[in-house]
């Protein structure tokens, strides 16, 4: 380290990562010296390689699928082609990259004179002391308070990682130069199902390799069974299958060998087997910060075991969801400003959605979890095809599944598979978050006829107590 950078520079607050962590510094922090460390693009996973760009691709895929299925409405339409480079440019050059660049420029600009931005990797070298730097010039900094918000990274199965085969993850698959003719997706979770839908709807032949016999294994059993049924109609699905070896071929394709003795060849390999916290990449032990696996260990207020060091988002949370990271950020921001009045990390009634086709959304307990927790339950499954708007959509697969407590009338879980599931779930989140009796939710408000939310109304009315 040079003499110029040898001196330790101290800050009131250091934030590592610019996903949700970047939202902490507001007007309330103008009197504090702040360092923000980001070795990649500003905005974190969600903006650059996650929720936002993927949903822009999903929307294009949904439009393509509607065109391909238009005949069921008596409409003669055809999908004549997909301009993949145009889709990529619309998402990144026209939107995402500009936002990321603007976010960084703002933090470096005159609008936030109390903030310094460092663009080199953060490595702890002592108690609340970090080695980082700017444009190749190393700098050691320390902080009174430090917030670790460094997110997560893709998990790569060992057989693939060690093979030397060319593979993609959610972090680079969306910037392919051209649409592949064939693709193998390894995985059966959120990321796998969304990208399988995107590429298949745009014209790619998709094969899914899932190591278990269940897809979306964290979902309610009825949802998992239905998405498997529908996936088998659209994709080449291989269950209980894992990769044992892989190789690149001379023609640019890849070949995978599996535990079942099979051999699969495709243009592109997408690894979508989950994500792992980045807590193991910063030498946290140098500051005595405890970990759980690769996660930073925090208490219910977001504090680590080292006073003044906090963590939020994927690097520490039990939920790898942007809306949870944002909520945790608000709690940590409050706790930094009001140490005498700490707020807990908000982990009640956390919803999630899978933007595949059809969409899937869930909040609360599955039926199996509700039974295991000892509840006396009532369950209702209501099909989209039972309501007028479902008829309009010719929807024969979508349904709502509700689980309620027969003793209290409280809604315990809600699970939806079908069009606009991620939107329909919101009213059920409200029912649960505010403790509204499911019977009151059904009968003490209007439900617009013949709008799609009638499927929710009928499901609530169908619960037997």
N, C-alpha and C positions, 0 to 999 in steps of 0.2 A: 504494500500500500504506500502510495506517495505521501510526502510530508504535507502536501496541500490538503489531502483528505484524511490525515491522521487524527485531527481534532474531532471529538464527538460533538455533534450538534444536537441540542436538546429541544424537544417540542412538548407542548401541553398535551397534544393528542396525535397519535400515529394511527392511520387506517391502512391496513394491508388488504388490497382488493377493491375494485371499483364496480362491483355489482351493486347489491343493496347497500353495502358499506358506504358508497359514494354519496348516498342521500343523507348521511348523518350531518355533515356541516351545513347549517342554515344560518339565518341571522343571529340565532342565539349563541353561535360560536365565533362571532366576528372578533371578539376580544381574546381569542385563543390562537396560539401558533399551532399550525396543523401540517403534518406531512402525510401525503397520500402516496402509496406505493402500488404501482401497476406495471407488471412486466409485459403484459399483453395489450389487447384492445380495451379501451374504456367501455364499461357497460356490463362486463362479466358474461357468464354463460348465456343468460336469458336473452340479452340483446344480440349477441354476436353469433352464437351457435346453437341456441336453444329455443325457448318458447316462442319468441316473436318471429324470427325468420321461418321456423318450421311451420307455423300456422299460416304464413303467407303462401308457402308451398302447398299446404293442405287445402287452402281455399281454392287454389288453381286446380288441384286434383279433384276437389268436389265438383267444380264446374265441369271438368272433363267427364266425370262420371255421370252427371246429370244429362249431358248431351248423349252419351252412349246408351243411357237407359230411357231416353225420351219416348221411345215407341210405346211404352206402357201407358202413356197419357194420350195416345193417338197422334203424336207428333213425329213427323218424318225428319229426322236430323242425323247428322253424322259428324264424327270428329275427324277432320281432314288432316290434321297434323299438330305437332307440338313444337313450338319454337323455344327449345330449352335455354339457349343463351339469353333470349329475351326475358324469360322467367328469372334467371339468375341475376341479370342486370336490374330488373325491377325490384328485387328483394335487396340486393347488396349495394350496387353502385348508386341506385336512386334513393335508397332509404337507410339501410342499416349502417353502412360504412360512414355516411354523412353524419348520422347521429352520434356514432362512436367518436368520430373526429371532433365533432362539435363539443361533446362532453369533455374531452381532454383539453381542447382549446379554452373552454370556459374556466376550468380549474387552473390553467396556467396563465390566464389573462388577468387584466386589471380589476375585474369584478370581484375576485377573491384574493386580495393582496396578502392575506395572512396564511395562504396555503402554498406549500412547495410540493411539486410533483416529482417523484422518483420513478425511473422506468427500468431499473434493474431488479433482479431477483432479491427477495428479502430472506435473510438468513440471520437467526439469532446468534449472537456471539458472546452474550453475557446477560446479566439480570436486566430485563427490559431494555436491552441494547441490540440493535439490528445493523447488520452490514447490508448496504444497498448501493445505489448510485444513480447518476444521471449521465446518459449518453456515453457510457464506458468509463466515466470517472467515479471511482469508488468513494463512498461516504459512509461513515458510521454515525448512526443517530440513536437517540434514546427518547423515551416518552414517559410522561407522568401517567397517562392513560394510553393503552394500546388496544385497538379493535382488530381482531383477526377475522377476515371475511374472504378467504381465498378460495372458497367453492370446492368443486370436485372435478374429477377427470374420468374418462372412460376406463372400464375394466377390460383387459385384453386376456382371453384364455391363454394359458401357458403354451399349448400346442401351436397356436397361431403366432404368438409373440416370438417363439424360438425358431419358427420355420423360415423366417425371412420373406414370407409371402407378402405381396402388396395388399394392404387392406385399408378400409376407410372407417371412420366413426362419424357420429353426429357433428363432430367439429370440423370436418372437411368434405363430407359427402355432398353438401349442398352447392359446392363450388366446382363440381365436375365440369369439364369443358364441353361434354356432350352427354346426351341421355343414353345410358347403356341399353343394349338389347336384352341382357339377362343379368340377374343379380342374385346372390345368395345372402340372406340376412341370418346371422347367427344371434339368436335370442328370441324371447317371446313376451317381452314386457312392453312398457309404454313406448319407448323409443323404437323398438322393432316394429310394433304394430302401426305406428304413425308413418314411418318411412316405407313400409311395405305398401301401405295404401297409396302414398304419394307416387311411388315409382310404377306400381301396377296400373294405376288409373291413367298415368301419362304414357303408358305403352310398353313398359319393361316387364319381361317375364320374371316373376319373383318366386324364389324358393326360400322357405323358412326352415331353419334347423333349430329345434327347441329341445333342450336337454331333459326336460321333464314331460309328463303327459298332460300338463295343464298349461294353458296360456293365460297370461295376466293372473298369476297364481295368488296375488294379494287381493283379487276381487272376490265378490260373492260367487259362490259355486254356480248359480244359475247364469250369471253374467259370463263367467269363464267358459261354461259349456256352450253358450250361444255364440260367443266370438270365435270359438274353435270351429263350430259347425259352419259359420259363415266364411271363415278363413280357408277352410278346406275346399270351399266352392270357388275361391278366387286365386289362391296361391298353391304352390306345391309344398305341402306341409309335412315335415318329418318330425315325429315326436320321439322322445327318449333317445335323442340323437346328439352326439357331441363330436367335435373335430379331433381327430387323432394325429393328423399330419396335413400339410398343405404345401403346394408348390406353384411357382409361376411357370407359365407355359410360353413357348417361343412366339405364339401368335398374340401375346398380350393378355390372354385369359388366365384364370386361376383354377386349380383343381384341389378339391378337399377330399380327404379320406375320413371316414367316420367310424365310430365304434360298432356300427351295425355291418361293417364290411362294404358299405356303399362308397361310390366315387361320384362326386358332383363337380361339374365344370360350369363356370359362368364368367361373364366379362368382369364383374365387379364383386368384391366381398365387402359387406358392411357388417362390422362387429357392433352389436347392440345388446350387450350382456350386463348392462347396468353401469353405475358410476360409483367411484370411491372417493372419500374425502381427501383433501390435499394437506391435511395436518402433518403428514410425515415428511413434507418437503422443505421445512423451515428450521430444522435443528432446534425444536422447541425445548429440548432437554437443557440447552445452554442457559435458558432462563428459568428452568425448573417447572415448566408448564406441563401438566399431566395430560395424557392422552388415553383414549379408549380405542385400540386398534389404530386406524389412521385418522380418527376424529379427535378434535380438541374436546377435552372433557370440561363441561360447564355445569353450573348449578341452575336452579329454576329461574334465576335472574340474569343468566348469561355470563356469569363470572367464572373465570378459571380459578385454579387454586392459588395463583399469584395475584396479589392485590393490584388492582389497576389494569389487569389484562382481561379482556372480554373476547367473546367469539359469537358469531352468528352465521346463519345460512348453512349451506351444504357442508361446510367444514366441521360443523358441530351439531347440527340439528338432527332430530330423528326423522324429519321430513325433507326430502329433496324437491321442494316446490318453491317457486318464486314468490307466490303470495305469502307463504310462511316466512321466507327470508325478509320480505318487506315488513311484516308484522314484528318479527324479532328485532329488526333494525329500529323500529319505532320504540320498542321497549328499551333497548340498549341506549338509544339517544336520550330517552327520559331519564334513565338511571345514571348516565354520565352527568346530566344537568342537575339531578335531584337525588343525590346519594342517600338522603335521609328518608326518601319515600320511594323505595324500589318497587318496580313492577315486574311481575313474572312474565316469562316468555309465554305468549298466547298460543296454546296448543290444544284448545278445546274445539271440537266440531270442525276439524280440518277437512275440507273437501278436495277432491282431485278429479281431473278429467283426462281422458285419452282421446286425442283428436284423430282417431282413425275413422273408418267408415263401416258401420255406423258409429257415431260418437258414443262414448261411455263416460258416465259421471257417477261419483259416489261420495257419500258423507256418512260418518258414523259407523256402527257395527255391521258386520255381515251377519247372516242368520246363524252361522256356526258360532261366531263370537258372542252373540247375544245369548245363545243357549249355554255356552261355556261359562258365561258370567252369572248364570243363575236366574235370568229373567224369565217370567212367564210371558210368552210372546204371542202376538197375532201377526200373521203374514198375509200380504195381499200382492198378487202379481196382476197387473192391469196391462193389457196389450194396446198398443197404438191403434190397432185395427178395430178396437171397441168404440172409438170416438170418431166423429164426423171428419175431423181434420186428418186423422189417420187414413180414412177412406180416400180423401182427396190426394194424399201422398202415395196411395197404393202400398202402404207400409204393412208388410206381413211378418216382420221380424222384431220390431221394436217393442219394448215393454218397460214398465216401471215396477220395481219391487220395493215394498215398504215393510219395515219391521217395527212394531210398536210394543210397548209394555202394557199388558192387559190390566194391570193393577192401577197404574198411574195415568194411562192415556198418553204418555210421552213417546214421541217418535225416537226410536233407537238407531235406525239406519235407513238410508234411502239409496237405491241403486237403479240407474237408468241406462238402457242401451237403446239408441235410436236417434233420429234427427234432433238436433239442437239440445241434446242431453246436457251439455255444459251450461246452457242457459236455463233449462227447466229446473235443474237441481237447486238453483239459487233460492227459490221460495221455500224449499224444504230445509235448506241451511238456516233460513230465518226462523222457521218453526222450531228447529232444535236449539238454536243459539239463544232464543228468547223464552224457551221453555213453554211454548204454546201447546196446549192439549191438542192432540191430533184430531180429536172429534170437533173441537171448536174451529180449527183451521179449515176443516171441510165444510162446516155448516154456517159459520158466522161471517162469511164474506162472499161477494159475488165472484163467479168464474165466468169469463166471457165465453159465450157460445157463438160459433162452434170452434173457438181457438184451441190450439194444441194443449194448453194447460188443463183442459178438461180431463186429460188422461191422469193428471195428478189428483184432481178432484175426485174422480171415480175410484182411484186407488185408496185415497183417504177414507171415502165413504164405505169402501169394501172391507176395511179392517173390522174384524169381529171381536167384541169384548165380552 
